[in-house]
Amino acid sequence: MSLTYKSIFIEAFQSLSETDDFQPDEVRRSDRRTLVHHHMDWGPVKADLVKRTGLSRQETRLAPKHHAFLINLHGEARTGEDFIEGKRITFTPRHRGSIVFVPARSEWSGWDEGDRTGSYLLVTIDSTFIARSLGCEHLSGLKPIVGFRDATIEASLQRIGAELLSPDDVSILMVKSQAIQLFVRLVRMHLLDLGPARGGLSAFDLKRVVAIMEARFADPLGLEELAKEIGLSERHFFRAFKQSTGKTPHSYLVAQRVEHAADLLRNTEMSATDIAFESGFSSSSHLTRSFKKAFGTGPLDYRRYWRQ
């Protein structure tokens, strides 16, 4: 977001009216010193601007009835945990301009910690309006996407934010056009589930390989053995697996091991050393290095955060 837009957002907070349609403390709960919330409703498109100061830990639960985009305007989330439909995904630190997309009737939850001051823009878009505008065949398989960057989507959200600050008689035409542009861009980025990626594994083969990997954390099969399980050469399997998952087989396995360790930290009293061996790491220090890379914090600090 340009400096001009950032300054406009901050300076115009007091000129807008508040609403009860969206409750920030229900969606992003936190201990904070101040909260300012403003809203605009254009029918199929709604926008909420929220600024908080004195933040500590922030807990998120966004389960919208309609499609939702959230863009981080100010402040950074450096450590935390994200869940999609109750299943943990890898946490990526979120900076200014980071975007979250949550489709209708999906759920994003988790927690994060970072800067003491933060602000964000939430744009919700009526799912019927989008389906009618683009056609349902283009919107099959909508899935949540957490913490991505895209200049086109950011620009559309900025324009909707600008209309929130200075609405006029034709604002509804602008925000509707930008809402459509958001979904056109998602389709072109292939972030919607439009079928298997070219050159990737079939759904059946991917599910089989992942099941094998998850069942053998402590004694994983080598690349050649995994490839043989589905009748591919080692080189073909490596490239197809990365095409399907966005990760190499090794990095995918490490991510699954960390996820397994996180589950044990949340739900058992096992020591970090025992959890490391149970999850397939060679030592507790090996677990700590991988865990910090994924979560931004060590295993024991993670356990304390979770149990607060």
N, C-alpha and C positions, 0 to 999 in steps of 0.2 A: 504494500500500500504506500502511495506517495506521501511525502511529508505534508502536502496540502490537505489530502484527505484525512490524515491522522489529526492534524490540528483542527480541522472542521468538526470532526467527530467529538473531540474533547471539549471544544469551546461552545458547542451548541447543545450540550446536555440539558441545561437549565431552561431552554426555550420550548421543550416538548412536554406533552402531557403524559401522565402515567396511565397504566391500564391494569386490570385484574385478569386479563385473558391468559397471561403467561406468568408463572411464579418462579423467579430465579432461584429462590431458596428450596424449591422442590426439585428442580432440575440439576442445579449445581450448588449443593449445600456446603457451607463453610462457616468457620468463625471469622468474622470480618468486622472492621470498624465502621465503614460506611458502604452504602449501596445506592446507586442511582440507576433507575430503570425507566426507559421510554419505549413507546410502541406506536406503530402505524398499521392500519388494517385497510387493505385495498380489495377485500373480498377473497379472491383465490390466492392472493399473496399477502403475507403478514411479515412484519419485521420488528424485532426487539433488540434494543441496544442496552447493554448492561455494563456498568463500570463499578468495580469494587476496590476498596483500599483496606490495608491491614489484613490481607489474606494469610492464612496458614495452609493447612491441608484442605483441599477441595474435593468433594465427593460428587460424582456425576451419575445421573440416571435420566437419559433422554429416550423416551419411548413415544414418539409422535404419532398422532392419528394420520398426519399427512407427511409428505416428504420434507426433510429439514436439512439445511446447510448451516453450519456454524463456522465462522472465521474468527481467528484470534487477532484482535486489533492491537493489543498492548500487553506486555508481560509475557514471560516464558514459563512453561511447565517442564521442569528438568527431570523429575523422577515421578514414577507412578505405575499404574497398572490399568490396562484396558480390557474390557470384556465385550464381546459381541454375542448376543443371545445367551449370555451366561458362560460363554467359553472364552478363556483368556487368549488374547493375541499379544504379539510382541509390542511392548511399549516403545514408542519413538518420541523423544523430546519434541515439544511443540513450540515453535517460535512465532513471531509476528508473521501473519500471512498464512499460517497453517490452517487447513480446511478439514472439516469433518462432514461427511454426508451420511445421513441416516434415513433410509426409505420408510414409507408409511408402514406402521405396525411392526417395525423392527425395534431393537433395543441396544443402546450403547450405555455401558456403565463402567465404573471404575473410580480411581482417585488419582490425584496428582498434587505435587508441591513445586513451588517455584518463586517467582517474584511476588512481592507484597502488594503490588498494585497491578490490576489487570482489567481488560475490557474485551468484550466480544460482541459480534453481531449475529443474531440468529434469524434466518429467513425460512419460513415454512410456506410450502406451496401445495395447494389442493391437488390431490392425486388424480381426481376426475378431470380437472382442467388440463393437466399434463397428458393424460391418456387420450383425451379428446384432441389435443393439439398435435401430438406426435404419432398417435396410433399405438394401440396396446402391443402390437408385434415388436415395436422397438424398445419396449420397457420390460420385457420378460426377464426374470432373474435379477431384479434390483437387489444389491447387497450393500451393507454399510462399508464405508471407507474412512479410516481414521488417520488424520495427520498427514495429508498429502498436500502438494503444492502444484498449482497450475495458474499461469498468468491470465488465461481467458476467463476461467471461473472466478478468480479473484477480482478481475475487472468488472464482471457482471454483478458481483456482490457489492462492490464499491458503488456502482451506479444505483443499485437499490438503496444502499445506505444514504446516498446523496439525496434521493427522493424523500427518504424518511426525514431528513433535516430540513428540506425546503419543498414541501409538497405543493402542487398546484392542480389545476383542473385536468391536466393531461398526464399526471403522474401515473395513473393506473395503466395507461398505454405503455409507458416506459417500463414499469416493473413487470408487466405481463410479458413483454418482449424479452426482457432479461431473464425471466424465469424459464422461458422456452430455450433461450440460448444456453442456460446452465445444463439442461438435459441433452441438447444437441452435442455439447462438448463432451459430456460423459460418454455418449454413444461413440463419438469419434475417437475418444481415448481408449475405447474398448474396456471401460470400467464396468460396463453392464455385462451380464452373462449372456453373450450372444453366441455361445457355442464353444467347443474346445479350441484352444489356441493351435494355429497351424504348426505342425512339427512336434506337438506335445504328445504326452501319453494319453491313451484312451482313459475314460473315467474308470473302467474296470481295472486296467493295469495299474493306474495310479493308486486306487484304493487298495489293491493287493500289496503293492510295494510299501505303502505307508503303514499298513497293518503289520507287515513283517518288521519294519523298522521300530515301530512302537512297542512291539512284543519283545524286542531284543536290545534294550538299552545297554545292558551290561556286557553283552556279547554280540555286537552287531555284525551282520554280514558285510563282506567287502563289496566294493563296487562291481567286480566281476561276477560275484555270486548273485547280487541283486539283479544284474542285467540278465543272467541266465534264467532267473525265476519267471521272466516274461518273454524270454526268447529273443533278446536283443544283444547286439554287440556292446561292449563296455562303452565305447565312444558314443554310439547312438543313444544308449540309455542315459548317459550323463547329460547330453544336450537336450534330450526330450524331457527329462525330469526338470531341468532348470527352466525350460520353456513353459512347463505346466505350473510350476510352483514359484518361480522367480528366485529360487535358491538352488545352490548345488546340493547334492545328496548329503555331503558332510555338514554344511551349514544348517540344512533342514533338521538333521539328526540332533545337532547341538541345541537348536531351538526347542525341539521336543523334549530333550533331556532337561533343559532349564524349566520348561513348563511342568514337567513331572516333579522336579525338585520344589517348585513353587507350591504345588498342590500338597506335597508332604509337609512343607513349612507351615502352611495354613492349617492343616488338619491333623497333625501328629505332634508328638513331643520328641521325635527322633533328633539326635544331635546332627550338626552340620556335616560331620565326617560320615556318619551312617547314611545320611541322605545323599551325599556325594557318591558313595559306592552304589547305593540302591538305584541311582539315576544314571549310572554308567560313567561317572567322572573318575579320573585316576586318583584324585586327592581332594581334600576340602579346599585347598588353594586353587585348584583347577576349577572347581565349582564357583568359588568366589569371583574369579576373573570373568567367567562366562556370565555369571549372574549380574555383575555390575555392568557389563556391556549391554545386557538386555533390559535391565531395570534402572540402572543408574545408582543402585544401592546394593549393599552386601546382603547375604542371606539372613543374618540375624537381625539387621535393621529392618529388613522386609517383614520378618515375623513380628517384630514389635509394632510396625506400622499397621499390619493387618489386625492385630489384636487390641489395638487402642479402643 
